Amino acid sequence: MRALPLLAAGVAALAALTGCATTTVTTPASTAVAAPVKAVAVAAATPAPPTSKAPALATTGTTWPTVVGSLITYGQWLLANPNPTLTGNITVPGCAADNALQAELRSYVAQRAYVQPAAPELTSISGPTGTIGGQVQVDIEAVRGSETVYQRTRAGSTTHVVSGRAGLTPTGFSLTLIRGTDSHWRFCTVTVPADSADTDALTTLL
């Protein structure tokens, strides 16, 4: 029984030597042709036009109540007029504070929502004095009332309440500020030392 493969091989070799080699054509099994995939256009949510002018920034120098107060005021304006492309005015791109604020603003834009902010009161603030570098730590204590989140209709003519943001009891925050090449300070991280959660607290402060 083992001679059959050898015999077949011998016949094939002989046919090749005498010029009578045969060509074997393999017909592939029929395959289904996939329908072309249609590209799905994804429309990015567009921020609504601002309802008020952005506040001027007073974020140079080392008068920390002025600097921090100005950063917070602009941040609250952003919550009332959500536009993720403007966070770089008060946060350092790539820092935790920027990531947190970007995420919150994108969420509001997607839902056509905005916040009616309640300005926090800074009950204490301390920061470095004298000669300083381009990064500082400023410690504050802040308190603010609750805030309402509204949603615009598609026509943009009416709004309704969708949720609320809890008020802030007197809370201590540690701010890491970085000075840019334009001499303006911006948030890099905002933490609550008494809180073990590993998340940035900028949106809690605002």
N, C-alpha and C positions, 0 to 999 in steps of 0.2 A: 504493500500500500504506500510506502514511503517513496516509490519510484515515480509516482505521477507528477509531483512538482518538478523533479529533475527532467522528466521527459518533456514537459511543457516548456521548460526553460531552453532545452536543447532545440526544439522546433523553432522557437522565436529567434534563437541565435542563428540557426541555419537560414531562416528566411531573410535575416538582415544581411548575411554574407552573400546571398545570391541575388540581392537587389529586390527582393519581394517582400520587404518589410511592410507590415500594415500599420496604419495610423489609427490609433484608438481615440475616438472623440467622445468626451464625457459631456453629457447634457445636464447642466445644473437643474436642480429642482426649481420649479417656478416659485418666485418670491413675491410677496405682496408689496406693492409700491405704496409707501406711506404718503398720506395726503400732506401737502405743504402746510407748515405751521404758520398760522397768521400771527403777525406781531400785534401785541395788545398795547395800545397807547395808554399810559398811566398819567393822568393829569395831576400835577402837583398842586396841593392846596395853595392858594394865593392869599397873603395877608390882606386884611381889609384896610382901606385907606385910614390913616390916623385921624382921630377925632379932635386932636389938639396938637399944638406944636411941641416938639421935644424940648425938655428943659435944658438950659445951657449947663455945661459941665464945668465945675470948679474943682478940678481934681489934680492940681499941681501944688507944690509946696508941702509944708509939713504941719499945717494947721489941721489936725486930724478930725476935729468935729466938722469942719467945712468939707474936707475931702470925702469922709465916709458919708456924711449927710447927702452930698451931691451924688455919690454913687448909688445910694439907696433911692433917692428921688428919681433918678433916671431909670433904675430898675423897676420901680413901681409904674412909671410911665409905660415901660415896655409891657408890663402885665395888662395894662389898660388898652394898649395898642400893639398886640403881639406881632412881632416881626423878627424871626430868628437871625436874619442877616445883620441885625444891628447890635447883637450882643457884644461884639468886639469893642464897642465904645466903653464898656465898663468891666469886661472880663477878658482874661488872657486866653486866646484860642488854644485849645488842647488841655487847659487846666480843668480840674474837677468842677469848679464853679461855672465855667463856660458850658461844660457838658450838661450840667444839671439845668441851667437856665435854658439852653437850647432845647432840651427835651420837653420842658414844660411849655415853652412857647410854641413848639411844633404841634403839641397836643391841642393847644387852644386854637391854633390856626385851622387844624383839621376839623375841629368841631364848630368852627365859626363862633368861638367863645372868647370872652375877655373878662378881666377882673375889675371890680370897682375897688381900688385899693384904699386901705386905711393906713396913713403914714405912721410908721413906728416912732416911738419916742426913745431917744438914747438917754438912759438914766446915768450912764457913766462911760467914760472912754479914756484909754491911756495908750500912748504910743511912744516910740523913741524920739529923742531930741538930739540936737547937735549934729555932728557929721554922720550921715547915714549912707548906705549903699542903695542899690537898686531894688532891694527886697526888704520888706519890713513886716513885723507882726504888730497888729493893733488889736487890743482887747476892748470889747464893749459889752454893755448890758442894755438890752432893748425890750420894749413892751409895745404891743399894738392890739387894736381891736380886731374883731372878725371881719372877713371880707366876703363879698358876694360875687359869684361867678354867673355871668349872663351869657345867653346864646342868641345870636342874631338869626332872624329868619333868612331864607334864601334871597328874598327881595331886599333884605337889609333895612326894612322900614320899622320893624318891631323887634322887641327882644323879650325873653322870658328867663326866669331864674332856673339854673340847672343844678347848682350846688353852692356850697359855701366853703370858705377856707377858715379854719379855726383861728381864734384869736391867739396871741402870743403872750403868755404870762412872763413876768420878768425873767429873762434868760441871758446867760452869758455866752458870748460868741468870741472866737479867736479868728481874726482875719489875717490872711497872708496877702499882702498887696505887692504888686510888681510894677515898677516904673518903666514905661515904654520909652522908645527913642524920642517920642514927642513930649516927654516930661510928665505925662499924665499917669496917675496911679490907676491900676485896675485890680479887681478881685482875681486871685488865683485859687484860693481855697477859703471856705468858711466852715468852721467846725464848732460844735458844741462840746467843750471838754468834758462836761458831765454826762454826755451821751456816748454809749459804746458803739452805736450804729456807724458803720463805715460808709457813710454817704455824705455828700456835700450838703450843707445847710443853708445855702444862699436863698433858695426859694422859701425856706422856712422863715428866714429873716424878712424877706420881702412880703 
